[in-house]
Amino acid sequence: MRTGLALLLLAASTITAVPAHAEPGCAVDRLPRTMPQSGSIEERQAADILAACLQQAPARTGPARNQLKARSVTARSVSPAPGTAVSIGTETLEIVDATLVTARGHTEFHVADARLSNVELRADSLSGKLFGLVPITLGNGLPIVPVPYLRLTEVTADNVRVTARTATLHAVDGS
């Protein structure tokens, strides 16, 4: 179990910075101030705005050393960083029903709920559905557009590395 937690929470990153930019259709200033209620009109509008803001080159493909699958990932105060992969800093990150699997298919651990603060998340690719509605795959660097929140469902992250100042994990099973 310690190995799995170390892979998720303490692994270092070796990502080289490259510039990124916001897409023309990006209107972060039109996002609701707080995360919209599930199923609301505002949720669909937020998903469409964020999809326009996060448009970029397709994720690079390659062998995955690890893969994180989660029912949902919610972040607040998201600040994308330049790089050749997905790289975001966020005040808080909540991960629900997550499993970390190695390249050989071995499950390192499963956690029912993880709440992290002062987080840096990096991954070669990150895919899911914005607010459970709009499918998106992020990779090859994100546009540098800070957003107040981001919620993805049906999440898959390849070669994920997460560091956090604090982490609270509930119902952890691991090998």
KEKELO-590639 format. One record per residue: residue number from 1; residue in three letters; x, y, z of N, C-alpha, C in turn. Coordinates in nm, 3 decimals, always signed. Example, Ala and Ser with C-alpha at 12.3 -4.5 7.8 and 13.67 -1.06 7.14 Angstrom:
REM KEKELO-590639
[pt 1 Ala [+1.319 -0.569 +0.780] [+1.230 -0.450 +0.780] [+1.320 -0.330 +0.780]]
[pt 2 Ser [+1.285 -0.225 +0.708] [+1.367 -0.106 +0.714] [+1.290 +0.003 +0.787]]
REM end
This chain:
REM KEKELO-590639
[pt 1 Met [+0.083 -0.118 +0.000] [+0.000 +0.000 +0.000] [+0.088 +0.125 +0.000]]
[pt 2 Arg [+0.197 +0.124 +0.074] [+0.284 +0.242 +0.076] [+0.339 +0.274 -0.061]]
[pt 3 Thr [+0.369 +0.169 -0.139] [+0.419 +0.191 -0.274] [+0.316 +0.265 -0.358]]
[pt 4 Gly [+0.190 +0.222 -0.351] [+0.085 +0.287 -0.428] [+0.065 +0.432 -0.388]]
[pt 5 Leu [+0.064 +0.458 -0.256] [+0.049 +0.595 -0.210] [+0.169 +0.679 -0.252]]
[pt 6 Ala [+0.287 +0.620 -0.247] [+0.406 +0.694 -0.288] [+0.398 +0.728 -0.436]]
[pt 7 Leu [+0.353 +0.634 -0.518] [+0.337 +0.662 -0.661] [+0.240 +0.776 -0.685]]
[pt 8 Leu [+0.130 +0.775 -0.612] [+0.028 +0.877 -0.634] [+0.064 +1.011 -0.572]]
[pt 9 Leu [+0.116 +1.010 -0.450] [+0.132 +1.135 -0.378] [+0.272 +1.194 -0.376]]
[pt 10 Leu [+0.374 +1.113 -0.398] [+0.508 +1.164 -0.376] [+0.600 +1.157 -0.496]]
[pt 11 Ala [+0.557 +1.105 -0.608] [+0.646 +1.088 -0.723] [+0.686 +1.222 -0.781]]
[pt 12 Ala [+0.809 +1.230 -0.827] [+0.861 +1.355 -0.885] [+0.830 +1.358 -1.034]]
[pt 13 Ser [+0.836 +1.478 -1.092] [+0.805 +1.495 -1.232] [+0.925 +1.552 -1.305]]
[pt 14 Thr [+0.942 +1.514 -1.432] [+1.050 +1.567 -1.514] [+0.992 +1.622 -1.643]]
[pt 15 Ile [+0.908 +1.724 -1.632] [+0.838 +1.778 -1.748] [+0.907 +1.908 -1.792]]
[pt 16 Thr [+0.928 +1.921 -1.922] [+0.991 +2.039 -1.980] [+0.884 +2.140 -2.019]]
[pt 17 Ala [+0.904 +2.265 -1.985] [+0.804 +2.369 -2.012] [+0.805 +2.412 -2.158]]
[pt 18 Val [+0.683 +2.429 -2.213] [+0.664 +2.489 -2.345] [+0.545 +2.583 -2.335]]
[pt 19 Pro [+0.541 +2.690 -2.412] [+0.431 +2.784 -2.398] [+0.298 +2.726 -2.446]]
[pt 20 Ala [+0.190 +2.773 -2.385] [+0.054 +2.738 -2.426] [-0.029 +2.866 -2.424]]
[pt 21 His [-0.148 +2.863 -2.481] [-0.230 +2.984 -2.486] [-0.378 +2.947 -2.476]]
[pt 22 Ala [-0.458 +3.046 -2.449] [-0.603 +3.027 -2.441] [-0.662 +3.026 -2.581]]
[pt 23 Glu [-0.763 +2.948 -2.600] [-0.833 +2.942 -2.728] [-0.925 +3.063 -2.743]]
[pt 24 Pro [-0.954 +3.105 -2.867] [-1.039 +3.223 -2.890] [-1.177 +3.213 -2.827]]
[pt 25 Gly [-1.239 +3.095 -2.821] [-1.373 +3.081 -2.766] [-1.378 +3.073 -2.614]]
[pt 26 Cys [-1.264 +3.087 -2.549] [-1.257 +3.074 -2.404] [-1.311 +3.200 -2.337]]
[pt 27 Ala [-1.408 +3.181 -2.249] [-1.470 +3.295 -2.179] [-1.483 +3.262 -2.030]]
[pt 28 Val [-1.369 +3.246 -1.964] [-1.367 +3.210 -1.822] [-1.448 +3.309 -1.740]]
[pt 29 Asp [-1.449 +3.435 -1.779] [-1.523 +3.537 -1.705] [-1.675 +3.513 -1.708]]
[pt 30 Arg [-1.723 +3.426 -1.798] [-1.866 +3.395 -1.805] [-1.905 +3.273 -1.720]]
[pt 31 Leu [-1.806 +3.209 -1.656] [-1.836 +3.095 -1.568] [-1.910 +3.143 -1.444]]
[pt 32 Pro [-2.004 +3.063 -1.394] [-2.067 +3.098 -1.265] [-1.958 +3.106 -1.157]]
[pt 33 Arg [-1.977 +3.192 -1.058] [-1.876 +3.211 -0.952] [-1.851 +3.084 -0.871]]
[pt 34 Thr [-1.955 +3.005 -0.850] [-1.940 +2.881 -0.774] [-1.972 +2.763 -0.864]]
[pt 35 Met [-1.926 +2.645 -0.824] [-1.951 +2.526 -0.904] [-2.101 +2.503 -0.916]]
[pt 36 Pro [-2.151 +2.487 -1.039] [-2.296 +2.472 -1.058] [-2.349 +2.340 -1.004]]
[pt 37 Gln [-2.479 +2.341 -0.974] [-2.548 +2.222 -0.928] [-2.551 +2.118 -1.040]]
[pt 38 Ser [-2.542 +1.993 -1.002] [-2.549 +1.884 -1.098] [-2.685 +1.884 -1.167]]
[pt 39 Gly [-2.684 +1.875 -1.301] [-2.808 +1.871 -1.378] [-2.866 +2.007 -1.413]]
[pt 40 Ser [-2.803 +2.115 -1.371] [-2.857 +2.249 -1.397] [-2.813 +2.301 -1.534]]
[pt 41 Ile [-2.883 +2.404 -1.581] [-2.845 +2.470 -1.706] [-2.706 +2.531 -1.693]]
[pt 42 Glu [-2.676 +2.587 -1.575] [-2.545 +2.646 -1.551] [-2.433 +2.543 -1.563]]
[pt 43 Glu [-2.463 +2.418 -1.524] [-2.362 +2.313 -1.534] [-2.326 +2.288 -1.681]]
[pt 44 Arg [-2.427 +2.282 -1.768] [-2.400 +2.262 -1.911] [-2.323 +2.380 -1.969]]
[pt 45 Gln [-2.360 +2.502 -1.930] [-2.290 +2.621 -1.978] [-2.144 +2.619 -1.932]]
[pt 46 Ala [-2.121 +2.582 -1.807] [-1.984 +2.575 -1.754] [-1.904 +2.469 -1.829]]
[pt 47 Ala [-1.965 +2.355 -1.858] [-1.896 +2.249 -1.932] [-1.855 +2.298 -2.071]]
[pt 48 Asp [-1.944 +2.368 -2.140] [-1.914 +2.419 -2.274] [-1.803 +2.525 -2.270]]
[pt 49 Ile [-1.808 +2.614 -2.172] [-1.705 +2.719 -2.160] [-1.570 +2.654 -2.132]]
[pt 50 Leu [-1.565 +2.561 -2.037] [-1.438 +2.497 -2.003] [-1.385 +2.414 -2.119]]
[pt 51 Ala [-1.473 +2.349 -2.195] [-1.429 +2.272 -2.311] [-1.360 +2.364 -2.412]]
[pt 52 Ala [-1.417 +2.484 -2.435] [-1.355 +2.580 -2.526] [-1.220 +2.628 -2.472]]
[pt 53 Cys [-1.210 +2.646 -2.342] [-1.085 +2.694 -2.281] [-0.975 +2.589 -2.284]]
[pt 54 Leu [-1.012 +2.463 -2.280] [-0.914 +2.356 -2.266] [-0.880 +2.287 -2.398]]
[pt 55 Gln [-0.919 +2.346 -2.512] [-0.886 +2.288 -2.641] [-0.736 +2.298 -2.664]]
[pt 56 Gln [-0.676 +2.188 -2.710] [-0.534 +2.187 -2.741] [-0.501 +2.064 -2.821]]
[pt 57 Ala [-0.373 +2.043 -2.846] [-0.330 +1.928 -2.925] [-0.370 +1.799 -2.856]]
[pt 58 Pro [-0.390 +1.692 -2.935] [-0.427 +1.564 -2.874] [-0.319 +1.515 -2.777]]
[pt 59 Ala [-0.361 +1.434 -2.682] [-0.268 +1.378 -2.584] [-0.168 +1.288 -2.655]]
[pt 60 Arg [-0.045 +1.291 -2.607] [+0.056 +1.203 -2.665] [+0.028 +1.060 -2.619]]
[pt 61 Thr [+0.065 +0.967 -2.702] [+0.044 +0.828 -2.667] [+0.178 +0.763 -2.640]]
[pt 62 Gly [+0.177 +0.666 -2.557] [+0.298 +0.594 -2.521] [+0.264 +0.496 -2.412]]
[pt 63 Pro [+0.362 +0.418 -2.373] [+0.333 +0.319 -2.269] [+0.303 +0.386 -2.135]]
[pt 64 Ala [+0.199 +0.339 -2.070] [+0.162 +0.393 -1.939] [+0.232 +0.313 -1.830]]
[pt 65 Arg [+0.303 +0.383 -1.742] [+0.367 +0.320 -1.627] [+0.265 +0.296 -1.517]]
[pt 66 Asn [+0.165 +0.384 -1.511] [+0.055 +0.366 -1.418] [-0.068 +0.435 -1.476]]
[pt 67 Gln [-0.182 +0.396 -1.425] [-0.307 +0.457 -1.472] [-0.401 +0.472 -1.353]]
[pt 68 Leu [-0.453 +0.591 -1.337] [-0.550 +0.619 -1.233] [-0.688 +0.625 -1.298]]
[pt 69 Lys [-0.781 +0.549 -1.244] [-0.920 +0.555 -1.288] [-1.003 +0.599 -1.168]]
[pt 70 Ala [-1.093 +0.695 -1.191] [-1.176 +0.746 -1.081] [-1.315 +0.777 -1.132]]
[pt 71 Arg [-1.413 +0.762 -1.042] [-1.550 +0.797 -1.077] [-1.560 +0.947 -1.100]]
[pt 72 Ser [-1.492 +1.027 -1.014] [-1.493 +1.172 -1.035] [-1.371 +1.237 -0.972]]
[pt 73 Val [-1.334 +1.351 -1.029] [-1.226 +1.435 -0.977] [-1.279 +1.578 -0.980]]
[pt 74 Thr [-1.272 +1.645 -0.865] [-1.319 +1.784 -0.855] [-1.205 +1.869 -0.802]]
[pt 75 Ala [-1.178 +1.979 -0.870] [-1.070 +2.070 -0.830] [-1.126 +2.211 -0.817]]
[pt 76 Arg [-1.071 +2.287 -0.724] [-1.109 +2.428 -0.705] [-0.985 +2.516 -0.717]]
[pt 77 Ser [-1.003 +2.633 -0.776] [-0.893 +2.728 -0.801] [-0.782 +2.660 -0.880]]
[pt 78 Val [-0.813 +2.626 -1.004] [-0.723 +2.551 -1.091] [-0.634 +2.647 -1.169]]
[pt 79 Ser [-0.503 +2.623 -1.164] [-0.406 +2.704 -1.238] [-0.320 +2.612 -1.324]]
[pt 80 Pro [-0.352 +2.599 -1.454] [-0.269 +2.516 -1.541] [-0.128 +2.575 -1.551]]
[pt 81 Ala [-0.029 +2.487 -1.563] [+0.110 +2.529 -1.577] [+0.160 +2.488 -1.716]]
[pt 82 Pro [+0.256 +2.562 -1.770] [+0.310 +2.523 -1.902] [+0.383 +2.391 -1.890]]
[pt 83 Gly [+0.382 +2.314 -1.997] [+0.453 +2.187 -1.998] [+0.411 +2.102 -2.115]]
[pt 84 Thr [+0.475 +1.987 -2.128] [+0.444 +1.898 -2.239] [+0.340 +1.795 -2.200]]
[pt 85 Ala [+0.287 +1.805 -2.081] [+0.183 +1.714 -2.034] [+0.079 +1.796 -1.959]]
[pt 86 Val [-0.021 +1.730 -1.906] [-0.120 +1.797 -1.823] [-0.052 +1.833 -1.693]]
[pt 87 Ser [-0.058 +1.959 -1.654] [+0.005 +2.004 -1.530] [-0.081 +2.114 -1.470]]
[pt 88 Ile [-0.142 +2.085 -1.354] [-0.225 +2.185 -1.290] [-0.192 +2.194 -1.142]]
[pt 89 Gly [-0.204 +2.314 -1.091] [-0.198 +2.337 -0.948] [-0.338 +2.372 -0.903]]
[pt 90 Thr [-0.377 +2.328 -0.786] [-0.511 +2.357 -0.738] [-0.511 +2.363 -0.586]]
[pt 91 Glu [-0.599 +2.447 -0.531] [-0.610 +2.459 -0.386] [-0.658 +2.329 -0.324]]
[pt 92 Thr [-0.763 +2.270 -0.383] [-0.817 +2.144 -0.330] [-0.848 +2.050 -0.445]]
[pt 93 Leu [-0.836 +1.922 -0.417] [-0.866 +1.818 -0.514] [-0.939 +1.707 -0.440]]
[pt 94 Glu [-1.055 +1.669 -0.491] [-1.130 +1.558 -0.434] [-1.139 +1.449 -0.540]]
[pt 95 Ile [-1.099 +1.328 -0.502] [-1.101 +1.214 -0.593] [-1.194 +1.109 -0.531]]
[pt 96 Val [-1.293 +1.062 -0.609] [-1.391 +0.966 -0.558] [-1.377 +0.834 -0.632]]
[pt 97 Asp [-1.372 +0.725 -0.555] [-1.370 +0.589 -0.607] [-1.257 +0.571 -0.708]]
[pt 98 Ala [-1.134 +0.581 -0.661] [-1.017 +0.577 -0.748] [-0.936 +0.449 -0.729]]
[pt 99 Thr [-0.880 +0.401 -0.840] [-0.792 +0.285 -0.840] [-0.667 +0.319 -0.919]]
[pt 100 Leu [-0.550 +0.288 -0.863] [-0.423 +0.306 -0.932] [-0.374 +0.169 -0.975]]
[pt 101 Val [-0.350 +0.154 -1.106] [-0.309 +0.026 -1.163] [-0.174 +0.045 -1.231]]
[pt 102 Thr [-0.082 -0.051 -1.213] [+0.049 -0.045 -1.278] [+0.037 -0.089 -1.423]]
[pt 103 Ala [+0.145 -0.070 -1.500] [+0.147 -0.110 -1.641] [+0.124 -0.259 -1.658]]
[pt 104 Arg [+0.158 -0.337 -1.559] [+0.140 -0.483 -1.567] [+0.001 -0.526 -1.522]]
[pt 105 Gly [-0.087 -0.430 -1.495] [-0.223 -0.463 -1.456] [-0.241 -0.493 -1.309]]
[pt 106 His [-0.138 -0.468 -1.228] [-0.146 -0.493 -1.085] [-0.209 -0.373 -1.015]]
[pt 107 Thr [-0.314 -0.395 -0.938] [-0.377 -0.286 -0.864] [-0.292 -0.251 -0.743]]
[pt 108 Glu [-0.241 -0.129 -0.742] [-0.160 -0.081 -0.629] [-0.247 -0.048 -0.510]]
[pt 109 Phe [-0.356 +0.024 -0.535] [-0.448 +0.056 -0.427] [-0.579 +0.109 -0.483]]
[pt 110 His [-0.678 +0.109 -0.395] [-0.809 +0.167 -0.425] [-0.844 +0.255 -0.307]]
[pt 111 Val [-0.899 +0.372 -0.335] [-0.944 +0.463 -0.229] [-1.086 +0.509 -0.262]]
[pt 112 Ala [-1.173 +0.502 -0.163] [-1.312 +0.543 -0.184] [-1.323 +0.694 -0.199]]
[pt 113 Asp [-1.243 +0.768 -0.122] [-1.251 +0.914 -0.122] [-1.117 +0.970 -0.078]]
[pt 114 Ala [-1.064 +1.064 -0.154] [-0.939 +1.132 -0.118] [-0.962 +1.282 -0.129]]
[pt 115 Arg [-0.922 +1.354 -0.026] [-0.930 +1.501 -0.027] [-0.789 +1.553 -0.003]]
[pt 116 Leu [-0.740 +1.632 -0.100] [-0.605 +1.681 -0.095] [-0.607 +1.834 -0.100]]
[pt 117 Ser [-0.506 +1.896 -0.039] [-0.497 +2.043 -0.046] [-0.359 +2.083 -0.094]]
[pt 118 Asn [-0.352 +2.201 -0.155] [-0.230 +2.254 -0.215] [-0.165 +2.148 -0.304]]
[pt 119 Val [-0.231 +2.121 -0.415] [-0.201 +2.005 -0.499] [-0.133 +2.046 -0.629]]
[pt 120 Glu [-0.041 +1.964 -0.673] [+0.018 +1.972 -0.807] [-0.008 +1.837 -0.872]]
[pt 121 Leu [-0.084 +1.836 -0.981] [-0.116 +1.714 -1.052] [-0.053 +1.720 -1.190]]
[pt 122 Arg [+0.016 +1.614 -1.226] [+0.076 +1.603 -1.360] [+0.041 +1.466 -1.416]]
[pt 123 Ala [+0.013 +1.461 -1.545] [-0.018 +1.334 -1.612] [+0.013 +1.350 -1.760]]
[pt 124 Asp [+0.048 +1.240 -1.825] [+0.069 +1.245 -1.969] [-0.061 +1.274 -2.041]]
[pt 125 Ser [-0.170 +1.219 -1.990] [-0.302 +1.250 -2.044] [-0.405 +1.236 -1.934]]
[pt 126 Leu [-0.509 +1.313 -1.945] [-0.619 +1.313 -1.848] [-0.748 +1.321 -1.929]]
[pt 127 Ser [-0.833 +1.221 -1.912] [-0.958 +1.223 -1.988] [-1.076 +1.197 -1.896]]
[pt 128 Gly [-1.191 +1.243 -1.939] [-1.314 +1.225 -1.864] [-1.423 +1.308 -1.928]]
[pt 129 Lys [-1.529 +1.330 -1.852] [-1.639 +1.412 -1.901] [-1.652 +1.534 -1.811]]
[pt 130 Leu [-1.645 +1.654 -1.872] [-1.663 +1.778 -1.797] [-1.804 +1.780 -1.740]]
[pt 131 Phe [-1.814 +1.786 -1.609] [-1.943 +1.787 -1.539] [-2.030 +1.667 -1.581]]
[pt 132 Gly [-1.965 +1.557 -1.623] [-2.038 +1.438 -1.664] [-2.107 +1.452 -1.799]]
[pt 133 Leu [-2.077 +1.560 -1.873] [-2.151 +1.590 -1.997] [-2.064 +1.588 -2.123]]
[pt 134 Val [-1.953 +1.660 -2.121] [-1.874 +1.682 -2.241] [-1.745 +1.600 -2.234]]
[pt 135 Pro [-1.728 +1.499 -2.322] [-1.605 +1.421 -2.321] [-1.485 +1.508 -2.360]]
[pt 136 Ile [-1.374 +1.488 -2.288] [-1.254 +1.567 -2.317] [-1.131 +1.484 -2.281]]
[pt 137 Thr [-1.026 +1.500 -2.360] [-0.897 +1.440 -2.328] [-0.794 +1.552 -2.331]]
[pt 138 Leu [-0.722 +1.566 -2.222] [-0.622 +1.670 -2.209] [-0.483 +1.607 -2.216]]
[pt 139 Gly [-0.391 +1.676 -2.283] [-0.254 +1.630 -2.294] [-0.174 +1.731 -2.373]]
[pt 140 Asn [-0.044 +1.711 -2.382] [+0.045 +1.801 -2.455] [+0.036 +1.944 -2.405]]
[pt 141 Gly [+0.021 +1.962 -2.277] [+0.016 +2.095 -2.218] [-0.124 +2.153 -2.227]]
[pt 142 Leu [-0.159 +2.228 -2.126] [-0.290 +2.293 -2.121] [-0.275 +2.440 -2.154]]
[pt 143 Pro [-0.377 +2.502 -2.210] [-0.376 +2.648 -2.222] [-0.363 +2.706 -2.080]]
[pt 144 Ile [-0.288 +2.811 -2.067] [-0.265 +2.870 -1.934] [-0.379 +2.966 -1.904]]
[pt 145 Val [-0.491 +2.909 -1.863] [-0.611 +2.985 -1.831] [-0.658 +2.938 -1.693]]
[pt 146 Pro [-0.638 +3.019 -1.589] [-0.687 +2.978 -1.458] [-0.839 +2.968 -1.459]]
[pt 147 Val [-0.893 +2.864 -1.397] [-1.037 +2.847 -1.387] [-1.074 +2.825 -1.241]]
[pt 148 Pro [-1.193 +2.869 -1.199] [-1.230 +2.859 -1.058] [-1.258 +2.717 -1.012]]
[pt 149 Tyr [-1.294 +2.629 -1.104] [-1.327 +2.491 -1.066] [-1.324 +2.403 -1.190]]
[pt 150 Leu [-1.314 +2.275 -1.166] [-1.316 +2.177 -1.273] [-1.368 +2.046 -1.214]]
[pt 151 Arg [-1.469 +1.988 -1.277] [-1.520 +1.859 -1.231] [-1.523 +1.765 -1.351]]
[pt 152 Leu [-1.457 +1.649 -1.337] [-1.456 +1.546 -1.439] [-1.516 +1.418 -1.381]]
[pt 153 Thr [-1.591 +1.346 -1.463] [-1.640 +1.214 -1.424] [-1.578 +1.112 -1.520]]
[pt 154 Glu [-1.586 +0.984 -1.483] [-1.531 +0.877 -1.565] [-1.387 +0.909 -1.605]]
[pt 155 Val [-1.304 +0.937 -1.505] [-1.169 +0.989 -1.524] [-1.066 +0.877 -1.545]]
[pt 156 Thr [-0.977 +0.900 -1.641] [-0.860 +0.816 -1.660] [-0.739 +0.908 -1.676]]
[pt 157 Ala [-0.634 +0.883 -1.599] [-0.511 +0.961 -1.609] [-0.395 +0.864 -1.627]]
[pt 158 Asp [-0.316 +0.883 -1.733] [-0.200 +0.799 -1.760] [-0.074 +0.865 -1.705]]
[pt 159 Asn [+0.009 +0.780 -1.643] [+0.137 +0.826 -1.586] [+0.116 +0.946 -1.495]]
[pt 160 Val [+0.024 +0.930 -1.403] [-0.014 +1.039 -1.313] [+0.084 +1.051 -1.198]]
[pt 161 Arg [+0.110 +1.177 -1.161] [+0.191 +1.209 -1.043] [+0.120 +1.321 -0.969]]
[pt 162 Val [+0.100 +1.302 -0.841] [+0.030 +1.401 -0.760] [+0.113 +1.429 -0.635]]
[pt 163 Thr [+0.133 +1.558 -0.605] [+0.193 +1.597 -0.478] [+0.092 +1.687 -0.408]]
[pt 164 Ala [+0.089 +1.678 -0.275] [-0.007 +1.757 -0.198] [+0.054 +1.789 -0.062]]
[pt 165 Arg [+0.015 +1.904 -0.008] [+0.059 +1.940 +0.127] [-0.008 +1.850 +0.229]]
[pt 166 Thr [-0.139 +1.830 +0.215] [-0.212 +1.740 +0.305] [-0.303 +1.650 +0.224]]
[pt 167 Ala [-0.328 +1.531 +0.278] [-0.417 +1.436 +0.212] [-0.495 +1.360 +0.319]]
[pt 168 Thr [-0.625 +1.348 +0.296] [-0.710 +1.268 +0.382] [-0.771 +1.160 +0.292]]
[pt 169 Leu [-0.743 +1.034 +0.326] [-0.789 +0.921 +0.246] [-0.887 +0.840 +0.328]]
[pt 170 His [-0.999 +0.799 +0.266] [-1.099 +0.716 +0.331] [-1.113 +0.583 +0.259]]
[pt 171 Ala [-1.126 +0.476 +0.335] [-1.147 +0.341 +0.283] [-1.040 +0.304 +0.180]]
[pt 172 Val [-0.916 +0.297 +0.224] [-0.802 +0.263 +0.138] [-0.777 +0.114 +0.144]]
[pt 173 Asp [-0.769 +0.051 +0.028] [-0.730 -0.089 +0.016] [-0.608 -0.091 -0.075]]
[pt 174 Gly [-0.505 -0.163 -0.037] [-0.387 -0.168 -0.123] [-0.305 -0.291 -0.102]]
[pt 175 Ser [-0.208 -0.305 -0.192] [-0.119 -0.421 -0.182] [+0.019 -0.377 -0.138]]
REM end
